[in-house]
Amino acid sequence: MNKRLLFTAALAFATTATAFAAEAAAVKNIVIVHGALADGSGWRKATDILEKRGFNVTIVQQPITSLDDDVAATKRVLDLQAGPVLLVGHSYGGMVITEAGNDPAVAGLVYVAAFQPDKGESLLSLASSKPAGSMDIKETKDGKYLYLDPSAFAAAFAADLPPAEADFMAKSQVFAAKQAFSAKITQPAWRTKKSWSIVATEDRSINPELERDMAKRAGSDVTEIKASHAVFASQPEKVADAIETAARKAGE
């Protein structure tokens, strides 16, 4: 009887230890790179959810002055992390994480309604490969930067957000330098690291079929969410679930 009790106790301990090891293996640092024509504030709800689940979340506020500048800004944030990192990018942020993800601290990549380029591709070359919804993009007076007309922002970018939230996003958008959209990728990190992709099925900024094609090409695990391009803000719980899953699998 004592032997049986000892065996049962040992088995329970081994099971608990295994579960603990699996939990400990999860990547706890999440670095998020927001897209163009937006800023990091829209990630507040998803960030709060992830932090309540025990993750350390940092959002890069890159300047969008050039792809090189944005990769450098992301790497500065990566340098502050203690331990492996799951790198998350939305929209244009997918371009950034594709290059910045080569940093040795990065354990995996998550593309959220994002461009997922291969070597030699730019945002412009990918965006023009499939038709998308109407985007009323305008130039600044100096002709160097682009922005989304605030009056068209909700319909094109955040159709499933309450009007007040969409209006705030339109007002807080970061203008994008033209050269950031034409820059080409040199070394796509998804070729050597695990990747995940969230497809926003109601996206009017990036064609959902393009999101699916890019994810398939990269061999990414795909989660589809019925949402606009601003899926991270309109469906924060579902986006947080997908990111959490990726964080746990990236640590395996």
N, C-alpha and C positions, 0 to 999 in steps of 0.2 A: 504493500500500500504506500509506504514511504517513497519507494522507488518511483511509483506511478506519479505521486505528487511532485517529486523532484523533476521528473520528465516533463510534466505539464507546466511547471514553473519555468523550466529552462526553455521550453517551446514558446511560452508567452513572452519571455524576455527577448528571445531571438527575433520574434515577430515585431515586438516594439522597437528593438534596435534597428531592424531593417527599415521600418516605417520612419524612424527618426533620421536615419541616414538619407532616405529618399527626400525627406523634408529639408534636411540640411543642404542637400545638393542643389536645391532650387536657387536660381539666380535672384538675388534680392535687390540689386540696383537696376533701376529703369531710367533711361535717359530718353527724353522725347524731343524730337525736332519738328516744330510746327511747319505748316506749309506757307507758300506765298499768298498774298492777299488776305492774310490773317495774322494773328500773333498767338502767343502761348496761353493767353487768358482763357480761351475756349476749352482748355484741357483741365480746368479747375475741378469739375465734378468727377471726371475719371481719375484724376490724381487723388482726390479725397478717398475715393473707393479703394484704390490700390494701397494707399498708405494705411487705411484701416485693416487691410489684409496682411500687413507686415512688410510691405515693400518700401524701399527708399526711392522716391521719384524726384527727378530733376528735369526741368524744362529749359532747353536751349533757346535763348532769344537772339537768334542769328540776325545779322544786318540785311541779308539778301542783297548785298552789293556785288557779289560774284560767287560762283560755286566754290572757288578756292577759299574765299573769306568765310563762307558758311561752314565748310569742312573744318577750317582752323578753329572757328568758334566752338564747334562741336567737340573737337579734340581737347580744347581747354577744359570743357566740362567733364569729359571722360577722365582727364588727369586727376580730377578731384574725387573720383570714386574709389572706394576701398573694396576691391574684389571684382569679380566678373560683372559684366553689364549686358543687359538686353537693350538694344538700340531700336527705338521706335520712330518712324517717320510718316508724316501725313502729307499727301499731295507732292509738292516740290520737295518736301522733306525726304521723300524717298530717294531723290537724286543725291541728297547730302549723305544719307546713311549708307548708300551704296559705296561711296568713296571712304567716308569716315569709318565705316564698319571694318576696314582692314586693320584698325588698331588692335593690338593683341589683347586688350582688355575686353573686347566685344565677343560675347559668347553666342549671340544670335541676333537676328534682324526681324522686325515686324513692320510690314508695310500696311498702312491704314488708308484705304482709298488713295493709293499713292502710285507714283511712277516708279517702276522697278527696271531700270535700264541695264542694258548690256554694254560691253566695251564699244566705244565710238558713237554711242547714242546720246542725244540731248533731249531735254524736255520738249523742245519744239518738234524734233523729228518724231518722237513718240506721239505727241498730242495730235499731230497732223495725219497720223496713220489710220485713225478711225474717227468718224464724225462724233462730235459731242453736242451738248445742248448749247443754246445761245449764251455767250459770255460777252457782256458789254465792256470789253477791256479798253481803257483809255490811256493816253500818254500824258505825262507831266509836261509842263511848258518847255522844259529844257530838252525834251525828247529822249531822256535817258532812262526813265522809270515808267513802269506800268502799274495801273490800279484798276480795280473793278468798280464801275459806277455804283455808288451807294444805293441809288434807286433801283438797280437791277440785282443787288447783292442777294437778297432773300431768295428770289426765284432761281438764281443760278447756283448758289452756294449752300443755302441753308433753308430750303423750303419747308422742312419739318420742324423748325424751331419756332417758338413763340415770337411774334413780331418784334417785341422789345429786345430779345436776345439777338436776333438777326440784325437789328438796327445797330446794336452795340458792336457786334463783330464788324459791320461795315465801317463804323467810325474808328475802330481800333486796328484796322488792317495795316500791314506793313507793305509799303510799295516795293516792287521788285525791279531790280536793274535788268535791262534787256539782256545784258551779257550773261546773267545767271541762267536764263532760259536757253541760251544757245550753246553753253559750255558742254563739252562731251566728256563722258566717263572714260577713265583710263584703266581702272582695275576694279571690276564689280565684286564686292565682298561676298555676295550671295553665292558665288561660284565655289567658295571654300568654307562657308559657314551656314549653319542651319537658318532657315527663313520661314516666315509665316506671312500670310496675306489676308487682310480683311477687304472684301469686295462690298462696296455700298451699291446695292442693286438699283437705287433710284438716283444715282449720281448723274448730275447734269454738267459737271465740270470735267470729269474724266469718264469716257465711255466705259460702262461696266464690263463690256466685252474685252476691252483693252486691258483692264485690270485682271480679268481672268486669264487672258493670253500671256501676260507677263508673268503671272504667278505660276502658270503651267510650265512655261519655259524654264523658270528657275527651280522647279520642283518644290515649291513652297506648299505648306499645309494651308488650306483655304477655309476661311469662315465667311459665309455670306450673311449680310445684315440688311434688312429692308430699311434704307435710310438715304438721306441726301449726302452730298459731299462732306457736310459737317457731321458725319456719323459719330465722331468722338464726343460731340456736344449733345446731339439729340438722342443717342443711345449709349450713354457712358457706362452703364452696367454691363451691357453686352460687349463693348469694346474692352472694358477692364477684365471680363471673363476670358476673352481671347488672349489678352496680354499675359494674364496669370498662367494660362495653360502653356503659352510659349516659354515663360520664365521657368516653369517647372521642367519642361522638356529640354530646354537649353542646358540645364544643369546635369542632365543624365550622361 
